[in-house]
Amino acid sequence: MFAKKIKTTIGSDRRIILYVPDIPLGEVEIIIIGEQRQDIQHDEILTQLPRRKLGKISGTLRREEFYTDAR
């Protein structure tokens, strides 16, 4: 068994042409690995975010309430 790694780009015609003169004749198996990208419309971005209802906001928080050395 042998392995050969070839990196290429798929063009607009969606074709890949391989020329491999150093591989012996016979049956081979080709595996295509790529990163899956999703094209999300800008109006669908907010629908993709998880929604959580945590209750009412009782007031605002100041920096002094978080850090004791901020006074």
N, CA, C and O atoms as a printed pandas DataFrame, in Angstrom:
     atom_number atom_name residue_name chain_id  residue_number  x_coord  y_coord  z_coord
0              1         N          MET        A               1    0.847   -1.173    0.000
1              2        CA          MET        A               1    0.000    0.000    0.000
2              3         C          MET        A               1    0.896    1.241    0.000
3              4         O          MET        A               1    1.986    1.223    0.572
4              5         N          PHE        A               2    0.444    2.296   -0.630
5              6        CA          PHE        A               2    1.191    3.546   -0.692
6              7         C          PHE        A               2    0.213    4.698   -0.492
7              8         O          PHE        A               2   -1.002    4.524   -0.589
8              9         N          ALA        A               3    0.751    5.851   -0.217
9             10        CA          ALA        A               3   -0.076    7.051   -0.045
10            11         C          ALA        A               3    0.607    8.207   -0.751
11            12         O          ALA        A               3    1.834    8.307   -0.752
12            13         N          LYS        A               4   -0.177    9.065   -1.342
13            14        CA          LYS        A               4    0.343   10.247   -2.028
14            15         C          LYS        A               4   -0.562   11.405   -1.680
15            16         O          LYS        A               4   -1.784   11.305   -1.791
16            17         N          LYS        A               5    0.038   12.507   -1.257
17            18        CA          LYS        A               5   -0.730   13.699   -0.902
18            19         C          LYS        A               5   -0.548   14.742   -2.001
19            20         O          LYS        A               5    0.573   15.126   -2.336
20            21         N          ILE        A               6   -1.670   15.188   -2.551
21            22        CA          ILE        A               6   -1.668   16.204   -3.594
22            23         C          ILE        A               6   -2.599   17.313   -3.139
23            24         O          ILE        A               6   -3.745   17.054   -2.773
24            25         N          LYS        A               7   -2.115   18.540   -3.160
25            26        CA          LYS        A               7   -2.931   19.670   -2.753
26            27         C          LYS        A               7   -3.271   20.477   -4.001
27            28         O          LYS        A               7   -2.389   20.823   -4.787
28            29         N          THR        A               8   -4.561   20.775   -4.177
29            30        CA          THR        A               8   -5.006   21.513   -5.352
30            31         C          THR        A               8   -6.189   22.386   -4.993
31            32         O          THR        A               8   -6.698   22.321   -3.874
32            33         N          THR        A               9   -6.624   23.195   -5.925
33            34        CA          THR        A               9   -7.779   24.059   -5.745
34            35         C          THR        A               9   -8.830   23.677   -6.770
35            36         O          THR        A               9   -8.518   23.464   -7.942
36            37         N          ILE        A              10  -10.067   23.590   -6.330
37            38        CA          ILE        A              10  -11.166   23.292   -7.234
38            39         C          ILE        A              10  -11.621   24.604   -7.845
39            40         O          ILE        A              10  -11.946   25.552   -7.130
40            41         N          GLY        A              11  -11.645   24.656   -9.158
41            42        CA          GLY        A              11  -12.018   25.878   -9.863
42            43         C          GLY        A              11  -13.513   26.001  -10.059
43            44         O          GLY        A              11  -14.297   25.229   -9.508
44            45         N          SER        A              12  -13.890   26.982  -10.851
45            46        CA          SER        A              12  -15.317   27.240  -11.069
46            47         C          SER        A              12  -15.990   26.135  -11.876
47            48         O          SER        A              12  -17.211   25.992  -11.824
48            49         N          ASP        A              13  -15.212   25.352  -12.622
49            50        CA          ASP        A              13  -15.801   24.244  -13.387
50            51         C          ASP        A              13  -15.969   22.981  -12.548
51            52         O          ASP        A              13  -16.515   21.988  -13.029
52            53         N          ARG        A              14  -15.503   23.010  -11.288
53            54        CA          ARG        A              14  -15.647   21.906  -10.335
54            55         C          ARG        A              14  -14.964   20.621  -10.806
55            56         O          ARG        A              14  -15.490   19.527  -10.600
56            57         N          ARG        A              15  -13.798   20.749  -11.433
57            58        CA          ARG        A              15  -13.071   19.581  -11.926
58            59         C          ARG        A              15  -11.661   19.544  -11.361
59            60         O          ARG        A              15  -11.041   20.578  -11.110
60            61         N          ILE        A              16  -11.177   18.340  -11.171
61            62        CA          ILE        A              16   -9.790   18.095  -10.784
62            63         C          ILE        A              16   -9.206   17.125  -11.806
63            64         O          ILE        A              16   -9.776   16.061  -12.049
64            65         N          ILE        A              17   -8.085   17.483  -12.396
65            66        CA          ILE        A              17   -7.395   16.604  -13.338
66            67         C          ILE        A              17   -6.082   16.193  -12.690
67            68         O          ILE        A              17   -5.262   17.041  -12.339
68            69         N          LEU        A              18   -5.889   14.893  -12.533
69            70        CA          LEU        A              18   -4.701   14.366  -11.872
70            71         C          LEU        A              18   -3.787   13.693  -12.887
71            72         O          LEU        A              18   -4.232   12.911  -13.727
72            73         N          TYR        A              19   -2.516   14.010  -12.793
73            74        CA          TYR        A              19   -1.490   13.332  -13.580
74            75         C          TYR        A              19   -0.461   12.821  -12.585
75            76         O          TYR        A              19    0.283   13.606  -11.997
76            77         N          VAL        A              20   -0.418   11.508  -12.396
77            78        CA          VAL        A              20    0.476   10.907  -11.406
78            79         C          VAL        A              20    1.307    9.813  -12.074
79            80         O          VAL        A              20    0.946    8.638  -12.016
80            81         N          PRO        A              21    2.405   10.190  -12.700
81            82        CA          PRO        A              21    3.210    9.193  -13.424
82            83         C          PRO        A              21    3.981    8.247  -12.508
83            84         O          PRO        A              21    4.425    7.192  -12.960
84            85         N          ASP        A              22    4.153    8.595  -11.236
85            86        CA          ASP        A              22    4.947    7.748  -10.345
86            87         C          ASP        A              22    4.107    6.740   -9.569
87            88         O          ASP        A              22    4.640    6.051   -8.700
88            89         N          ILE        A              23    2.825    6.635   -9.852
89            90        CA          ILE        A              23    1.955    5.659   -9.191
90            91         C          ILE        A              23    1.740    4.488  -10.154
91            92         O          ILE        A              23    1.450    4.700  -11.331
92            93         N          PRO        A              24    1.881    3.257   -9.659
93            94        CA          PRO        A              24    1.713    2.096  -10.550
94            95         C          PRO        A              24    0.263    1.932  -11.012
95            96         O          PRO        A              24   -0.666    2.437  -10.381
96            97         N          LEU        A              25    0.094    1.227  -12.107
97            98        CA          LEU        A              25   -1.235    0.977  -12.656
98            99         C          LEU        A              25   -2.052    0.117  -11.706
99           100         O          LEU        A              25   -1.501   -0.693  -10.961
100          101         N          GLY        A              26   -3.339    0.292  -11.734
101          102        CA          GLY        A              26   -4.221   -0.504  -10.891
102          103         C          GLY        A              26   -5.283    0.372  -10.246
103          104         O          GLY        A              26   -5.352    1.581  -10.467
104          105         N          GLU        A              27   -6.086   -0.270   -9.461
105          106        CA          GLU        A              27   -7.195    0.423   -8.811
106          107         C          GLU        A              27   -6.696    1.239   -7.632
107          108         O          GLU        A              27   -5.874    0.771   -6.844
108          109         N          VAL        A              28   -7.202    2.474   -7.514
109          110        CA          VAL        A              28   -6.852    3.354   -6.404
110          111         C          VAL        A              28   -8.125    3.906   -5.794
111          112         O          VAL        A              28   -9.196    3.859   -6.400
112          113         N          GLU        A              29   -7.993    4.422   -4.602
113          114        CA          GLU        A              29   -9.109    5.054   -3.914
114          115         C          GLU        A              29   -8.713    6.495   -3.636
115          116         O          GLU        A              29   -7.630    6.749   -3.109
116          117         N          ILE        A              30   -9.570    7.431   -3.982
117          118        CA          ILE        A              30   -9.286    8.853   -3.803
118          119         C          ILE        A              30  -10.202    9.391   -2.714
119          120         O          ILE        A              30  -11.421    9.226   -2.772
120          121         N          ILE        A              31   -9.605   10.031   -1.727
121          122        CA          ILE        A              31  -10.351   10.644   -0.633
122          123         C          ILE        A              31  -10.130   12.147   -0.705
123          124         O          ILE        A              31   -8.990   12.610   -0.744
124          125         N          ILE        A              32  -11.206   12.901   -0.723
125          126        CA          ILE        A              32  -11.123   14.358   -0.773
126          127         C          ILE        A              32  -11.463   14.897    0.608
127          128         O          ILE        A              32  -12.531   14.620    1.154
128          129         N          ILE        A              33  -10.532   15.675    1.166
129          130        CA          ILE        A              33  -10.725   16.265    2.486
130          131         C          ILE        A              33  -10.677   17.778    2.322
131          132         O          ILE        A              33   -9.718   18.322    1.775
132          133         N          GLY        A              34  -11.696   18.437    2.790
133          134        CA          GLY        A              34  -11.740   19.894    2.703
134          135         C          GLY        A              34  -12.495   20.471    3.869
135          136         O          GLY        A              34  -13.206   19.762    4.581
136          137         N          GLU        A              35  -12.340   21.746    4.056
137          138        CA          GLU        A              35  -13.038   22.422    5.135
138          139         C          GLU        A              35  -14.401   22.862    4.635
139          140         O          GLU        A              35  -14.521   23.499    3.588
140          141         N          GLN        A              36  -15.418   22.515    5.392
141          142        CA          GLN        A              36  -16.777   22.861    4.995
142          143         C          GLN        A              36  -17.074   24.296    5.417
143          144         O          GLN        A              36  -16.883   24.666    6.576
144          145         N          ARG        A              37  -17.535   25.089    4.477
145          146        CA          ARG        A              37  -17.885   26.476    4.761
146          147         C          ARG        A              37  -19.372   26.666    4.520
147          148         O          ARG        A              37  -19.946   26.113    3.581
148          149         N          GLN        A              38  -19.974   27.452    5.380
149          150        CA          GLN        A              38  -21.384   27.770    5.210
150          151         C          GLN        A              38  -21.502   29.242    4.866
151          152         O          GLN        A              38  -20.915   30.096    5.531
152          153         N          ASP        A              39  -22.251   29.527    3.842
153          154        CA          ASP        A              39  -22.511   30.913    3.487
154          155         C          ASP        A              39  -23.790   31.336    4.186
155          156         O          ASP        A              39  -24.883   30.894    3.831
156          157         N          ILE        A              40  -23.642   32.195    5.183
157          158        CA          ILE        A              40  -24.783   32.663    5.967
158          159         C          ILE        A              40  -25.123   34.078    5.527
159          160         O          ILE        A              40  -24.253   34.946    5.465
160          161         N          GLN        A              41  -26.374   34.296    5.228
161          162        CA          GLN        A              41  -26.827   35.635    4.865
162          163         C          GLN        A              41  -26.785   36.522    6.100
163          164         O          GLN        A              41  -26.942   36.044    7.223
164          165         N          HIS        A              42  -26.572   37.816    5.888
165          166        CA          HIS        A              42  -26.433   38.718    7.024
166          167         C          HIS        A              42  -27.713   38.829    7.847
167          168         O          HIS        A              42  -27.641   39.134    9.038
168          169         N          ASP        A              43  -28.862   38.595    7.261
169          170        CA          ASP        A              43  -30.102   38.650    8.041
170          171         C          ASP        A              43  -30.359   37.354    8.815
171          172         O          ASP        A              43  -31.241   37.317    9.673
172          173         N          GLU        A              44  -29.602   36.290    8.525
173          174        CA          GLU        A              44  -29.756   35.025    9.230
174          175         C          GLU        A              44  -28.776   34.875   10.396
175          176         O          GLU        A              44  -28.873   33.906   11.149
176          177         N          ILE        A              45  -27.847   35.799   10.560
177          178        CA          ILE        A              45  -26.830   35.669   11.599
178          179         C          ILE        A              45  -27.474   35.687   12.983
179          180         O          ILE        A              45  -27.111   34.881   13.840
180          181         N          LEU        A              46  -28.412   36.580   13.210
181          182        CA          LEU        A              46  -29.047   36.657   14.520
182          183         C          LEU        A              46  -29.876   35.421   14.843
183          184         O          LEU        A              46  -30.027   35.071   16.013
184          185         N          THR        A              47  -30.411   34.758   13.834
185          186        CA          THR        A              47  -31.182   33.551   14.098
186          187         C          THR        A              47  -30.278   32.374   14.472
187          188         O          THR        A              47  -30.758   31.397   15.045
188          189         N          GLN        A              48  -28.980   32.446   14.160
189          190        CA          GLN        A              48  -28.038   31.388   14.489
190          191         C          GLN        A              48  -27.554   31.465   15.934
191          192         O          GLN        A              48  -27.059   30.473   16.468
192          193         N          LEU        A              49  -27.689   32.634   16.579
193          194        CA          LEU        A              49  -27.215   32.798   17.942
194          195         C          LEU        A              49  -28.169   32.126   18.929
195          196         O          LEU        A              49  -29.387   32.202   18.764
196          197         N          PRO        A              50  -27.622   31.471   19.950
197          198        CA          PRO        A              50  -28.504   30.861   20.954
198          199         C          PRO        A              50  -29.200   31.938   21.777
199          200         O          PRO        A              50  -28.621   32.990   22.045
200          201         N          ARG        A              51  -30.424   31.680   22.171
201          202        CA          ARG        A              51  -31.195   32.631   22.957
202          203         C          ARG        A              51  -31.397   32.074   24.356
203          204         O          ARG        A              51  -31.744   30.907   24.535
204          205         N          ARG        A              52  -31.177   32.921   25.329
205          206        CA          ARG        A              52  -31.373   32.552   26.725
206          207         C          ARG        A              52  -32.149   33.673   27.394
207          208         O          ARG        A              52  -31.857   34.851   27.191
208          209         N          LYS        A              53  -33.119   33.305   28.176
209          210        CA          LYS        A              53  -33.862   34.286   28.944
210          211         C          LYS        A              53  -33.446   34.123   30.397
211          212         O          LYS        A              53  -33.752   33.121   31.043
212          213         N          LEU        A              54  -32.748   35.125   30.892
213          214        CA          LEU        A              54  -32.186   35.027   32.227
214          215         C          LEU        A              54  -32.947   35.864   33.246
215          216         O          LEU        A              54  -32.543   35.916   34.407
216          217         N          GLY        A              55  -34.004   36.503   32.862
217          218        CA          GLY        A              55  -34.775   37.301   33.802
218          219         C          GLY        A              55  -34.655   38.784   33.516
219          220         O          GLY        A              55  -34.068   39.195   32.515
220          221         N          LYS        A              56  -35.211   39.568   34.397
221          222        CA          LYS        A              56  -35.205   41.013   34.225
222          223         C          LYS        A              56  -33.877   41.607   34.688
223          224         O          LYS        A              56  -33.215   41.075   35.579
224          225         N          ILE        A              57  -33.508   42.711   34.068
225          226        CA          ILE        A              57  -32.316   43.444   34.482
226          227         C          ILE        A              57  -32.735   44.397   35.591
227          228         O          ILE        A              57  -33.585   45.264   35.391
228          229         N          SER        A              58  -32.134   44.229   36.753
229          230        CA          SER        A              58  -32.567   45.022   37.913
230          231         C          SER        A              58  -31.885   46.385   37.959
231          232         O          SER        A              58  -32.388   47.290   38.626
232          233         N          GLY        A              59  -30.790   46.557   37.293
233          234        CA          GLY        A              59  -30.094   47.841   37.305
234          235         C          GLY        A              59  -28.768   47.733   36.599
235          236         O          GLY        A              59  -28.479   46.713   35.972
236          237         N          THR        A              60  -27.960   48.763   36.688
237          238        CA          THR        A              60  -26.655   48.753   36.033
238          239         C          THR        A              60  -25.576   48.414   37.043
239          240         O          THR        A              60  -25.763   48.588   38.248
240          241         N          LEU        A              61  -24.467   47.937   36.556
241          242        CA          LEU        A              61  -23.321   47.628   37.399
242          243         C          LEU        A              61  -22.197   48.599   37.064
243          244         O          LEU        A              61  -21.957   48.925   35.901
244          245         N          ARG        A              62  -21.519   49.048   38.104
245          246        CA          ARG        A              62  -20.395   49.943   37.910
246          247         C          ARG        A              62  -19.104   49.160   38.082
247          248         O          ARG        A              62  -19.100   48.072   38.658
248          249         N          ARG        A              63  -18.015   49.714   37.584
249          250        CA          ARG        A              63  -16.717   49.067   37.674
250          251         C          ARG        A              63  -16.310   48.865   39.130
251          252         O          ARG        A              63  -15.664   47.871   39.461
252          253         N          GLU        A              64  -16.672   49.776   39.973
253          254        CA          GLU        A              64  -16.317   49.687   41.390
254          255         C          GLU        A              64  -16.963   48.471   42.057
255          256         O          GLU        A              64  -16.446   47.972   43.056
256          257         N          GLU        A              65  -18.055   48.003   41.534
257          258        CA          GLU        A              65  -18.723   46.838   42.100
258          259         C          GLU        A              65  -17.991   45.541   41.749
259          260         O          GLU        A              65  -18.144   44.540   42.449
260          261         N          PHE        A              66  -17.204   45.547   40.681
261          262        CA          PHE        A              66  -16.439   44.369   40.279
262          263         C          PHE        A              66  -15.058   44.325   40.919
263          264         O          PHE        A              66  -14.615   43.282   41.400
264          265         N          TYR        A              67  -14.387   45.472   40.918
265          266        CA          TYR        A              67  -13.005   45.519   41.374
266          267         C          TYR        A              67  -12.920   46.313   42.669
267          268         O          TYR        A              67  -13.431   47.430   42.756
268          269         N          THR        A              68  -12.280   45.741   43.662
269          270        CA          THR        A              68  -12.149   46.444   44.944
270          271         C          THR        A              68  -11.066   47.516   44.898
271          272         O          THR        A              68  -11.109   48.463   45.684
272          273         N          ASP        A              69  -10.087   47.385   43.985
273          274        CA          ASP        A              69   -9.018   48.362   43.915
274          275         C          ASP        A              69   -9.341   49.536   42.982
275          276         O          ASP        A              69   -8.465   50.364   42.732
276          277         N          ALA        A              70  -10.548   49.631   42.468
277          278        CA          ALA        A              70  -10.909   50.689   41.528
278          279         C          ALA        A              70  -11.339   51.978   42.235
279          280         O          ALA        A              70  -11.614   52.971   41.561
280          281         N          ARG        A              71  -11.405   51.996   43.540
281          282        CA          ARG        A              71  -11.856   53.188   44.267
282          283         C          ARG        A              71  -10.788   54.184   44.480
283          284         O          ARG        A              71  -11.031   55.232   45.078
